[in-house]
Amino acid sequence: MGRDGTERGGTERGGTERGGTERGGLPGASRREGLPDTQQGMRRRNLSRVMHAVAANGPLSRAAVAARIGLTRAAVSTLVDELIRAGLVEELGPERPCRVGRPGSALAVSAQGPAGIGAEVGVDHLAACVVDLRGAVRARATRRVDNRGRAPGPVVTDLMSLIRQVSAGAEQEGLRPAGLAIAVPGLVARDSHTVVRAPNLDWHDTDVGALLPAELPLVVDNEANFGALAELWLGAAPPADFLHVSAEVGIGAALVVEGRLLRGARGFAGELGHVPVWPDGPKCPCGGRGCLEQYAGEEAVLRAAGLAPGADRVELLATCAAAGDENVRGALREAGAALGIALTGAVNLLDPRAVVLGGALSRLAPWLLPSLRDELGRRIAGPGCAVAVSRLGPDGPLLGAAHAVVRSVLDDPVGVA
């Protein structure tokens, strides 16, 4: 073992703790992968391991960090000193003042310094937020706006206005943006910033990066992918294998396998909303017919319930359903059945341990889940599949985007020091 914290021999023990390194598989968010197996490469990996241990379990003493990641106290102390000098970790004082002997100094990731900027382009809203290295949301802004049919340029300009607003507030608190991640409701080409197709926005082959000022490292990804990552990182102890359904105006899905997103060859995996439920059904903006979105999307449920769209469609549906409106409850039962039919194919093919319902429609879970579970129970080939509701709800994609940037800092603290 070198004094700079590098290991001589042995294997790295990463990813064993909740919030462990390199989980999620976000393109561009982890810069540790592919580091050469050199002393410098091992040092960078060990710095990351210290950051993840303190972020996930802190405050911790140097000795506690050493015990968790399997390095010597001397090596960890050297790594911690480097992280303190970089402003990424701070000392809070004695860990346990009343213990016998000399107490260790408690370490925590810094509440200032690098922060993640997350943004979201929704069909009917724009949003941005700042999350610090401790995972706290330090600033947030949302704007209700109908983005259907709007050219990408004006939409991105409006989004940048929100991003600058939250960034300015965060900078006043001693934070600095380490990167920007944007969630979009469409297909994003793998390892690119190009939205190949977003039917509900009517965007085609749109390079979002080309519309933004080159101010920060950028990641663009599908909103369901960010929602699944948020569930993995922030949810209530989800399994390592689950299918996350993000249901709003559109319906997307993301599959997490052994703690990583399954993206598909081109990055397009998860388009559950465009799985045909009834092939001769109504036409969908994607060009197909009878797609799930035409039966279980927000607007489809409103139409089936005989309600006019309002400013908050989900709240309207929830209020009416809770008041006993049978038209609304019937529409939600039908939507749940359609979801169950579409999910049957995914569950039979992929065998996830659980299905997690997220997005705005998670607010309607009490009326959706009974028929959804009935359909799954009748149709799936296996012994069963748990169905849960995300506690993050519609915030999942935005939080997932911001936390993806935070985790890129934890994965490679040298890159931002």
Secondary structure as the mmCIF struct_conf table of DSSP 4:
data_model
#
loop_
_struct_conf.conf_type_id
_struct_conf.id
_struct_conf.beg_label_comp_id
_struct_conf.beg_label_asym_id
_struct_conf.beg_label_seq_id
_struct_conf.end_label_comp_id
_struct_conf.end_label_asym_id
_struct_conf.end_label_seq_id
TURN_TY1_P TURN_TY1_P1 ARG A 3 ASP A 4
BEND BEND1 GLY A 5 GLY A 5
BEND BEND2 ARG A 8 GLY A 10
BEND BEND3 GLY A 15 GLY A 15
BEND BEND4 GLU A 17 GLU A 17
TURN_TY1_P TURN_TY1_P2 ARG A 18 GLY A 19
TURN_TY1_P TURN_TY1_P3 THR A 21 GLU A 22
STRN STRN1 GLY A 24 GLY A 24
TURN_TY1_P TURN_TY1_P4 PRO A 27 ALA A 29
TURN_TY1_P TURN_TY1_P5 GLU A 33 GLY A 34
BEND BEND5 ASP A 37 THR A 38
HELX_RH_AL_P HELX_RH_AL_P1 GLN A 39 ASN A 57
BEND BEND6 PRO A 59 PRO A 59
STRN STRN2 LEU A 60 LEU A 60
HELX_RH_AL_P HELX_RH_AL_P2 ARG A 62 ILE A 69
TURN_TY1_P TURN_TY1_P6 GLY A 70 GLY A 70
HELX_RH_AL_P HELX_RH_AL_P3 ARG A 73 ARG A 85
TURN_TY1_P TURN_TY1_P7 ALA A 86 GLY A 87
BEND BEND7 LEU A 88 LEU A 88
STRN STRN3 VAL A 89 PRO A 94
BEND BEND8 GLU A 95 GLU A 95
TURN_TY1_P TURN_TY1_P8 PRO A 97 CYS A 98
BEND BEND9 ARG A 99 GLY A 101
HELX_LH_PP_P HELX_LH_PP_P1 ARG A 102 GLY A 104
STRN STRN4 SER A 105 VAL A 109
BEND BEND10 ALA A 111 GLN A 112
STRN STRN5 GLY A 113 VAL A 121
BEND BEND11 VAL A 123 ASP A 124
STRN STRN6 HIS A 125 ASP A 132
TURN_TY1_P TURN_TY1_P9 LEU A 133 ARG A 134
BEND BEND12 GLY A 135 GLY A 135
STRN STRN7 VAL A 137 ARG A 144
TURN_TY1_P TURN_TY1_P10 ARG A 148 GLY A 149
HELX_RH_AL_P HELX_RH_AL_P4 PRO A 152 GLU A 171
TURN_TY1_P TURN_TY1_P11 GLN A 172 GLY A 174
STRN STRN8 LEU A 175 VAL A 184
BEND BEND13 PRO A 185 GLY A 186
STRN STRN9 LEU A 187 VAL A 188
TURN_TY1_P TURN_TY1_P12 ARG A 190 ASP A 191
BEND BEND14 SER A 192 HIS A 193
STRN STRN10 THR A 194 ALA A 198
TURN_TY1_P TURN_TY1_P13 PRO A 199 ASP A 202
STRN STRN11 TRP A 203 ASP A 207
HELX_RH_3T_P HELX_RH_3T_P1 VAL A 208 LEU A 211
BEND BEND15 LEU A 212 LEU A 212
TURN_TY1_P TURN_TY1_P14 ALA A 214 GLU A 215
BEND BEND16 LEU A 216 LEU A 216
STRN STRN12 LEU A 218 ASN A 222
HELX_RH_AL_P HELX_RH_AL_P5 GLU A 223 LEU A 234
BEND BEND17 GLY A 235 ALA A 237
BEND BEND18 ALA A 240 ASP A 241
STRN STRN13 PHE A 242 ALA A 247
BEND BEND19 GLU A 248 GLY A 250
STRN STRN14 ILE A 251 VAL A 257
TURN_TY1_P TURN_TY1_P15 GLU A 258 GLY A 259
STRN STRN15 ARG A 260 LEU A 262
BEND BEND20 ALA A 265 GLY A 267
TURN_TY1_P TURN_TY1_P16 ALA A 269 GLY A 270
HELX_RH_3T_P HELX_RH_3T_P2 LEU A 272 HIS A 274
BEND BEND21 VAL A 275 VAL A 275
STRN STRN16 PRO A 276 PRO A 276
BEND BEND22 VAL A 277 TRP A 278
TURN_TY1_P TURN_TY1_P17 PRO A 279 ASP A 280
BEND BEND23 GLY A 281 GLY A 281
STRN STRN17 LYS A 283 LYS A 283
TURN_TY1_P TURN_TY1_P18 PRO A 285 CYS A 286
BEND BEND24 GLY A 287 GLY A 287
STRN STRN18 ARG A 289 ARG A 289
BEND BEND25 GLY A 290 GLY A 290
STRN STRN19 CYS A 291 CYS A 291
TURN_TY1_P TURN_TY1_P19 LEU A 292 LEU A 292
HELX_RH_AL_P HELX_RH_AL_P6 GLU A 293 ALA A 296
BEND BEND26 GLY A 297 GLY A 297
HELX_RH_AL_P HELX_RH_AL_P7 GLU A 298 ALA A 305
TURN_TY1_P TURN_TY1_P20 GLY A 306 GLY A 306
BEND BEND27 ALA A 311 ASP A 312
HELX_RH_AL_P HELX_RH_AL_P8 ARG A 313 ALA A 322
TURN_TY1_P TURN_TY1_P21 ALA A 323 GLY A 324
HELX_RH_AL_P HELX_RH_AL_P9 GLU A 326 LEU A 350
BEND BEND28 ARG A 353 ARG A 353
STRN STRN20 ALA A 354 GLY A 358
BEND BEND29 GLY A 359 GLY A 359
HELX_RH_3T_P HELX_RH_3T_P3 ALA A 360 LEU A 364
HELX_RH_AL_P HELX_RH_AL_P10 ALA A 365 ARG A 379
BEND BEND30 ALA A 381 PRO A 383
STRN STRN21 ALA A 386 VAL A 389
BEND BEND31 ARG A 391 LEU A 392
HELX_RH_3T_P HELX_RH_3T_P4 GLY A 393 ASP A 395
HELX_RH_AL_P HELX_RH_AL_P11 GLY A 396 ASP A 411
HELX_RH_3T_P HELX_RH_3T_P5 PRO A 413 GLY A 415
TURN_TY1_P TURN_TY1_P22 VAL A 416 VAL A 416
#
